[in-house]
Amino acid sequence: MEEKLVTLAILTYSKAQILKNVLENEGIEACIHNVNLIQPVISSGVRIRIRESDLPRALKIIESSTWLAEDVVNEEKTEEKHGKQILVPVDFSDYSMAACEFGFNFAAKIQAEVVLMHVYFSPVYMPSLQYATESYGLPMEHELGIKSMLDNIHEQLKKLTDGIKDRIAKGELPDVKYTCVLKEGVPEEEILHYAREEKPLIIIMGTRGKGEKEMDLIGSVTAEIIDRSPVFVYAIPKNATKKNFDEIHKIAFFTSFDQRDLIAFDSLVTTFKDYHFEVSFIHLSDNAQKRTWNEIKLVGIQEYFKKQYPQLTIDYDMMGEDSLLSNLDNYVKEKGIDVLCLSNYKRNIFARLFNPSIARRMIFHSNTPILVIK
């Protein structure tokens, strides 16, 4: 039986030709339909059609603005970083150590390198020098303060690495390559800068978990990383019991019926192809009038993904958005959910300030790990 063709995009003829070439270079067979055979260049719009099974990969290309970049149009090759790194920010708290353990276990599974990053903030005050006054000595005092702080940080880093070496020797941690990176600056900005430059596979971070104080460094930074990271983020509450992805058997994947959820889910399955888990698709809605239509959509999503990923066990549920955190706690306990998984779309600063993302709302009110897909 011939596989069903689906329309990926409707474009001008010239852009359709570019996209067709890009898709075929990625191994995706594509064809152009509705072409004006007499004057193709002035066609009002033509359809790019592909096999249904290629849709997730093709949508990734469509979603990226890079496919129409000058280097693609001119068929120039650009080299990308694809290093297998796992970035683990640490602040020497108990829950950042839990993230460290999880990172080492995952790195051993996928043969990756662990990068332990600590960021310290040092406000620099440089008063204007007033010769022949006592204030002339202030810069020296400030330098001594910074030196003392750095000595303390290096001491804590040494304690951390000594502890890791000891646990590796005892067989409590796998023996994987790891490096330590020390940066000065605002923690979230330095972590995001590293992620954009080095493109690690995932950032694994600890967070304080439910009911803990909000001023701990990583606990407050994690929400900002979740909103702005260009790569996967796995946030582990302090009280989480899972030590590696092998222990994760059921995840809840939140969907808003956006096509980007399809791309995100394909990224999830591709990245964690060596793991086996059940998936529950969750849609948040309090609109009773739309409930039947939302359920029809969820059934469609379930059937589509069962066809695309026959190795997965997939079901679905709907959840009220009012009292979300309470509903979520009950659902996690009732269904035995190990990880909450969602795609976090790019949002502008006003949206982030006045309408916090679901991930940000969840992260400080749940003892269940959160995996954010980019």
Residue pairs with C-beta under 8 A, 6 or more apart in sequence:
3 51
3 52
3 53
4 51
4 52
5 31
5 49
5 50
5 51
5 52
6 49
6 50
6 51
6 52
6 55
7 33
7 47
7 48
7 49
8 19
8 30
8 48
8 49
8 50
8 55
8 58
8 59
8 62
9 16
9 19
9 47
9 48
9 62
10 45
10 46
10 47
10 48
11 19
11 45
11 46
11 48
12 43
12 45
12 46
13 32
13 35
13 36
13 40
13 41
13 42
13 43
13 46
14 41
15 68
16 32
16 46
16 47
16 48
17 32
18 67
18 68
18 72
18 73
19 30
19 48
19 61
19 62
19 67
20 30
20 31
20 32
20 48
21 75
22 61
22 67
22 72
23 29
23 30
23 48
23 50
23 58
23 61
24 30
26 57
26 61
28 50
28 51
28 54
28 57
28 58
29 50
29 51
29 54
30 48
30 49
30 50
30 58
31 48
31 49
31 50
32 46
32 47
32 48
32 49
33 46
33 47
33 49
34 43
34 45
34 46
34 47
35 43
35 46
36 42
36 43
40 46
50 58
53 308
55 262
56 262
56 263
56 265
56 266
56 308
57 266
59 259
59 262
59 263
59 266
60 263
60 266
60 267
61 67
63 260
63 263
66 72
71 77
71 78
80 199
81 198
81 199
82 199
83 113
83 198
83 199
83 200
84 110
84 111
84 112
84 113
84 201
85 112
85 113
85 114
85 115
85 198
85 199
85 200
85 201
86 103
86 106
86 107
86 112
86 113
86 114
86 115
86 200
86 201
86 202
86 204
87 115
87 117
87 191
87 194
87 195
87 198
87 200
87 202
87 203
87 204
88 96
88 99
88 100
88 103
88 114
88 115
88 116
88 117
88 203
88 204
88 205
89 96
89 99
89 117
89 118
89 119
89 187
89 191
89 203
89 205
89 218
89 221
89 225
90 96
90 97
90 99
90 100
90 116
90 117
90 118
90 160
90 218
91 118
91 187
91 216
91 217
91 218
92 118
92 156
92 159
92 160
93 206
93 216
93 217
93 218
94 206
94 238
95 206
95 207
95 208
95 209
95 216
95 218
95 219
95 236
95 237
95 238
96 205
96 206
96 218
97 206
98 206
98 236
98 238
98 240
99 204
99 205
99 206
99 218
99 236
100 114
100 116
100 160
100 164
101 173
101 243
102 204
102 234
102 236
102 242
102 243
102 244
103 114
103 204
104 114
104 164
104 173
104 174
104 176
104 178
105 173
105 174
105 243
105 244
105 245
105 246
106 112
106 202
106 204
106 244
106 245
107 113
107 114
107 174
107 176
107 178
108 174
108 175
108 176
109 244
109 245
109 246
109 274
110 201
110 274
112 176
112 201
113 176
113 177
113 178
113 179
114 176
114 177
114 178
114 179
115 178
115 179
115 180
115 181
115 194
115 198
115 200
116 160
116 178
116 179
116 180
116 181
117 180
117 181
117 182
117 183
117 190
117 191
117 194
118 153
118 156
118 157
118 180
118 181
118 182
118 183
119 182
119 183
119 184
119 185
119 186
119 187
119 190
119 191
120 149
120 150
120 153
120 182
120 183
120 184
121 184
121 185
121 186
121 187
122 146
122 149
122 184
124 142
125 142
126 139
126 142
127 135
127 138
127 139
129 135
129 136
129 139
130 136
153 182
154 182
157 180
157 182
160 180
161 180
164 173
164 178
167 173
168 174
168 175
181 194
183 190
183 194
184 190
187 217
187 218
187 221
188 221
188 224
188 225
188 228
191 203
191 221
191 225
192 225
192 228
192 229
192 230
194 200
195 203
195 229
195 230
195 231
196 230
199 230
199 231
200 231
201 231
201 232
201 271
202 231
202 232
202 233
202 234
202 271
203 225
203 229
203 231
203 232
203 233
203 234
204 233
204 234
204 236
205 218
205 221
205 222
205 225
205 233
205 234
205 235
205 236
206 218
206 219
206 222
206 235
206 236
206 237
206 238
207 218
207 219
207 222
207 235
207 236
207 237
207 238
207 363
207 364
208 214
208 216
208 218
208 219
208 237
208 238
208 364
209 237
209 238
209 239
209 240
209 366
209 367
210 237
210 239
210 364
210 365
210 366
210 367
212 219
212 238
213 219
214 220
214 364
219 364
222 233
222 235
222 363
223 359
223 360
223 363
223 364
225 233
226 233
226 235
226 344
226 357
226 359
226 360
226 363
226 370
226 372
227 344
227 347
227 352
227 357
227 359
227 360
229 372
229 374
230 374
231 374
232 267
232 271
232 371
232 372
232 373
232 374
233 370
233 371
233 372
233 374
234 369
234 370
234 371
234 372
235 363
235 369
235 370
235 371
235 372
236 369
237 366
237 367
237 368
237 369
239 367
240 367
240 368
240 369
242 248
242 338
242 339
242 369
245 272
245 275
246 275
247 338
248 275
248 277
248 338
248 339
249 276
249 277
249 278
249 336
249 338
250 277
250 278
250 279
250 280
250 335
250 336
250 337
250 338
250 339
251 277
251 278
251 279
251 280
251 337
251 338
251 339
251 340
251 341
251 371
252 279
252 280
252 282
252 331
252 332
252 335
252 337
252 339
252 340
252 341
253 261
253 265
253 268
253 279
253 280
253 281
253 282
253 341
253 342
254 282
254 283
254 284
254 340
254 341
254 342
254 343
254 358
255 261
255 281
255 282
255 283
255 298
255 301
256 283
256 284
257 283
257 294
257 297
257 301
258 343
258 345
260 343
260 345
261 343
263 343
264 342
264 343
264 373
264 374
265 305
265 343
265 373
266 308
267 373
267 374
268 341
268 371
268 373
269 309
269 312
276 311
277 312
277 338
278 312
278 313
278 314
278 315
279 305
279 312
279 313
279 314
279 315
280 314
280 315
280 316
280 317
280 335
280 337
281 298
281 301
281 302
281 305
281 314
281 315
281 316
281 317
282 316
282 317
282 318
282 319
282 331
283 294
283 297
283 298
283 316
283 317
283 318
283 319
284 318
284 319
284 320
284 321
284 324
284 358
285 291
285 294
285 318
285 319
285 320
285 321
286 320
286 321
286 322
287 294
291 318
294 318
295 318
298 316
298 318
299 316
301 316
302 314
302 315
302 316
305 312
305 314
306 312
306 314
317 331
317 335
319 327
319 328
319 331
320 327
324 358
324 361
325 361
325 362
325 365
325 366
328 340
328 362
328 366
329 366
331 337
332 340
332 366
332 368
337 368
338 368
338 369
339 368
339 369
339 370
339 371
340 362
340 366
340 368
340 369
340 370
340 371
341 370
341 371
341 372
341 373
342 358
342 359
342 370
342 371
342 372
342 373
343 372
343 373
343 374
344 357
344 359
344 372
344 373
344 374
347 357
352 360
359 370
359 372
362 370
363 370
